[in-house]
Amino acid sequence: MKQYGLIGYPLSHSFSKKYFTEKFEREHIEDTTYHLFPIEKADELPTLLQAQPDLCGLNVTVPHKMNVLQYLDWIADDAKNAGAVNCIRISGTKLEGFNTDIYGFENSLKPLLKPQYSEALILGDGGAAQAVKCVLDKLGIAFKSVTRKAAQRHILFSELTSAHINQYKLIINTTPIGMSPKVDDCPTIPYEAITDEHLLYDLIYNPEETLFLAKGKEKGAMIKNGYEMLVLQAERSWEIWNSR
């Protein structure tokens, strides 16, 4: 029995389990399962692997995309550059790290790009944000990170002004703010400055239209949620797990 799964904490809402379970049924992939492994700390990974000897691959979600790196034997170059891993291939006792968020985000963003999206604001600076940064670097899109705590070359949410929104026509939410069940929340940015020249991209997929996206839509902005990115990264994970 081949076993795959997702590590993170908490795992109350998992796209991955539903997606892969349905994929296995739809494509008649037998003797293969996908499970959730809610581990609170990354240092629980070795114990999990001992307890689940049939594991062939893992997806990684918050808060472990960065702190799982220390347990890997090999890391792909783009994942090294990002400093974050969301896919682990298990080859015997060897753990190999990849970042399929990079692939998913790039291929879902590129069809939407227009000349005015030459600069971007990245809301948040966690593991998913690192993949976003790698893609923007690759595409030649300058960016600024927006965070709640002060950091070098970052903008604080409390310091954001309409001038920032006017300058940065691409705004990407990588935070969990607005995710179900807290659907009445949204990142605190000057929404009044958003126009039909903007693109708002939210990595959240549940709900389908977050308050962040709804506020952008009201102003005529193009909007995009994270569902396609998740599908693309999941399929890329499956390719990685099955390539030896």
C-alpha positions as CSV (number, residue, x, y, z in Angstrom):
1,M,0.0,0.0,0.0
2,K,1.5,3.3,-1.1
3,Q,0.7,6.1,1.4
4,Y,1.0,9.9,0.9
5,G,-0.1,12.7,3.2
6,L,0.0,16.3,4.4
7,I,1.8,17.6,7.5
8,G,1.0,20.9,9.1
9,Y,-1.0,22.3,12.0
10,P,-3.9,22.7,12.3
11,L,-5.3,20.7,9.4
12,S,-9.0,21.4,9.8
13,H,-9.5,22.5,6.1
14,S,-7.4,20.4,3.7
15,F,-7.6,20.8,0.0
16,S,-5.0,18.0,-0.5
17,K,-6.8,15.1,1.1
18,K,-10.0,15.7,-0.9
19,Y,-8.1,16.3,-4.1
20,F,-5.9,13.3,-4.0
21,T,-8.6,10.9,-2.7
22,E,-10.8,12.0,-5.7
23,K,-7.9,11.7,-8.0
24,F,-7.1,8.1,-6.9
25,E,-10.8,7.2,-7.5
26,R,-11.2,9.0,-10.8
27,E,-7.9,7.6,-12.3
28,H,-8.4,4.1,-10.8
29,I,-5.1,4.4,-8.8
30,E,-5.3,1.4,-6.5
31,D,-3.6,0.5,-3.2
32,T,-2.8,4.2,-2.7
33,T,-4.1,6.5,0.1
34,Y,-3.7,10.1,1.3
35,H,-3.9,11.0,4.9
36,L,-3.7,14.1,7.1
37,F,-0.9,14.2,9.8
38,P,-1.4,17.2,12.0
39,I,1.9,17.6,13.7
40,E,2.3,20.8,15.8
41,K,6.1,20.9,15.5
42,A,8.5,19.9,12.7
43,D,10.6,17.9,15.1
44,E,7.8,15.3,15.1
45,L,8.6,14.4,11.5
46,P,11.1,11.6,12.3
47,T,8.7,10.0,14.7
48,L,5.9,10.2,12.1
49,L,8.1,8.5,9.4
50,Q,9.0,5.7,11.8
51,A,5.3,5.1,12.6
52,Q,4.3,5.2,8.9
53,P,6.8,3.1,7.0
54,D,4.6,3.0,3.8
55,L,4.9,6.8,3.3
56,C,6.2,7.6,-0.2
57,G,5.6,11.4,-0.1
58,L,4.4,14.3,1.9
59,N,3.0,17.7,1.2
60,V,3.9,20.4,3.7
61,T,1.8,23.3,4.8
62,V,1.9,26.0,7.5
63,P,3.7,26.3,9.8
64,H,6.4,23.9,8.6
65,K,7.3,25.0,5.1
66,M,10.5,26.6,6.4
67,N,11.3,24.7,9.6
68,V,11.1,21.3,7.9
69,L,14.3,22.1,5.9
70,Q,16.7,20.9,8.6
71,Y,15.3,17.3,8.4
72,L,15.9,16.9,4.6
73,D,18.8,15.1,3.0
74,W,18.5,17.0,-0.4
75,I,16.7,20.2,-1.5
76,A,15.9,21.3,-5.1
77,D,17.6,24.5,-6.1
78,D,14.4,26.5,-6.5
79,A,13.3,25.4,-3.0
80,K,16.7,26.4,-1.6
81,N,16.3,29.8,-3.2
82,A,12.8,30.1,-1.7
83,G,14.0,28.8,1.7
84,A,10.7,26.8,1.9
85,V,9.5,23.3,1.0
86,N,6.0,22.1,0.5
87,C,6.7,18.7,-1.1
88,I,8.8,15.9,0.3
89,R,9.7,12.8,-1.7
90,I,10.7,9.8,0.4
91,S,13.2,7.5,-1.2
92,G,14.0,4.8,1.3
93,T,15.5,6.7,4.2
94,K,16.3,9.8,2.1
95,L,14.1,12.8,2.3
96,E,14.1,15.1,-0.8
97,G,12.6,18.6,-0.7
98,F,10.8,20.5,-3.4
99,N,8.7,23.6,-3.8
100,T,5.7,23.0,-6.0
101,D,4.1,26.2,-4.8
102,I,6.6,28.0,-7.2
103,Y,5.3,26.0,-10.2
104,G,1.7,26.4,-9.2
105,F,1.9,30.1,-8.6
106,E,3.9,30.9,-11.7
107,N,1.6,29.0,-14.1
108,S,-1.5,30.4,-12.6
109,L,-0.2,34.0,-12.6
110,K,1.4,34.3,-16.0
111,P,-1.8,34.3,-18.1
112,L,-3.0,37.3,-16.1
113,L,0.0,39.5,-16.4
114,K,-0.3,42.9,-18.1
115,P,2.4,45.7,-18.5
116,Q,1.1,47.6,-15.4
117,Y,1.9,44.7,-13.1
118,S,5.6,45.6,-13.0
119,E,5.6,46.0,-9.2
120,A,3.8,43.9,-6.5
121,L,2.9,44.0,-2.9
122,I,3.2,40.7,-1.1
123,L,1.0,40.6,2.0
124,G,2.7,38.4,4.6
125,D,6.1,36.8,4.7
126,G,5.6,33.1,5.6
127,G,6.5,29.9,3.6
128,A,4.0,30.6,0.8
129,A,5.4,34.1,0.4
130,Q,8.8,32.8,-0.3
131,A,7.5,30.9,-3.3
132,V,5.8,34.0,-4.5
133,K,9.0,36.0,-4.2
134,C,10.9,33.4,-6.3
135,V,8.3,33.7,-9.1
136,L,8.2,37.5,-9.1
137,D,12.0,37.5,-9.3
138,K,12.0,35.1,-12.2
139,L,9.4,37.2,-14.0
140,G,11.2,40.5,-13.4
141,I,8.5,41.9,-11.2
142,A,9.8,44.1,-8.4
143,F,8.1,43.6,-5.0
144,K,7.7,44.8,-1.4
145,S,6.6,42.6,1.5
146,V,4.0,43.9,3.9
147,T,4.1,42.5,7.4
148,R,2.7,43.2,10.9
149,K,6.2,43.2,12.5
150,A,9.0,45.5,11.4
151,A,11.7,43.9,9.2
152,Q,14.4,45.2,6.9
153,R,13.0,46.5,3.5
154,H,9.4,45.5,4.5
155,I,6.4,47.8,4.8
156,L,4.3,47.6,7.9
157,F,0.5,47.1,7.4
158,S,0.0,50.2,9.6
159,E,2.2,52.3,7.2
160,L,0.5,51.4,4.0
161,T,-1.0,54.4,2.2
162,S,-3.0,55.0,-1.0
163,A,0.3,56.0,-2.6
164,H,1.6,52.5,-2.1
165,I,-1.6,51.0,-3.7
166,N,-1.3,53.4,-6.6
167,Q,2.3,52.3,-7.2
168,Y,1.8,48.6,-6.8
169,K,-0.8,47.4,-9.2
170,L,-0.4,43.7,-8.3
171,I,-1.3,42.8,-4.7
172,I,-0.9,39.2,-3.5
173,N,-2.2,38.0,-0.2
174,T,-0.2,35.1,1.2
175,T,-1.6,35.4,4.8
176,P,-4.4,33.2,6.1
177,I,-6.5,36.3,6.9
178,G,-10.0,35.8,5.5
179,M,-9.8,32.0,5.3
180,S,-12.9,30.0,6.3
181,P,-14.3,30.1,8.9
182,K,-13.1,33.7,9.5
183,V,-14.6,34.9,6.3
184,D,-15.4,38.4,7.6
185,D,-11.7,39.2,8.0
186,C,-9.4,40.8,5.4
187,P,-5.9,42.3,5.3
188,T,-5.9,45.9,6.4
189,I,-4.9,47.8,3.3
190,P,-6.3,51.1,1.7
191,Y,-8.9,49.4,-0.5
192,E,-10.3,52.8,-1.5
193,A,-7.2,53.3,-3.7
194,I,-7.8,50.1,-5.7
195,T,-8.8,50.6,-9.4
196,D,-9.6,48.6,-12.5
197,E,-5.8,48.7,-13.2
198,H,-5.2,46.3,-10.2
199,L,-4.9,42.6,-9.9
200,L,-5.6,41.1,-6.5
201,Y,-4.4,37.5,-6.1
202,D,-5.3,35.6,-2.9
203,L,-3.6,32.3,-2.2
204,I,-6.7,31.3,-0.1
205,Y,-9.2,29.1,-1.9
206,N,-11.8,28.7,0.8
207,P,-14.0,30.7,0.5
208,E,-13.9,31.0,-3.2
209,E,-14.1,34.8,-2.9
210,T,-12.5,36.2,0.2
211,L,-13.4,39.6,1.5
212,F,-10.0,40.8,0.2
213,L,-11.0,39.7,-3.3
214,A,-14.6,41.0,-2.9
215,K,-13.3,44.5,-2.0
216,G,-11.1,44.5,-5.0
217,K,-13.9,43.3,-7.3
218,E,-16.0,46.2,-6.0
219,K,-13.4,48.6,-7.3
220,G,-13.2,46.9,-10.7
221,A,-9.9,45.1,-10.1
222,M,-9.2,41.7,-11.7
223,I,-9.2,39.0,-9.0
224,K,-7.8,35.5,-8.7
225,N,-8.1,32.9,-5.8
226,G,-5.6,30.2,-5.0
227,Y,-7.6,27.2,-6.3
228,E,-5.8,26.8,-9.6
229,M,-2.4,27.2,-7.9
230,L,-3.3,24.4,-5.5
231,V,-4.4,22.1,-8.3
232,L,-1.2,22.8,-10.3
233,Q,1.1,22.3,-7.3
234,A,-0.7,19.1,-6.3
235,E,-0.3,17.6,-9.8
236,R,3.4,18.6,-9.8
237,S,3.8,16.9,-6.4
238,W,2.3,13.7,-7.8
239,E,4.8,13.9,-10.7
240,I,7.7,14.3,-8.3
241,W,6.6,11.4,-6.1
242,N,6.4,9.1,-9.0
243,S,9.6,10.1,-10.8
244,R,12.6,8.2,-9.5
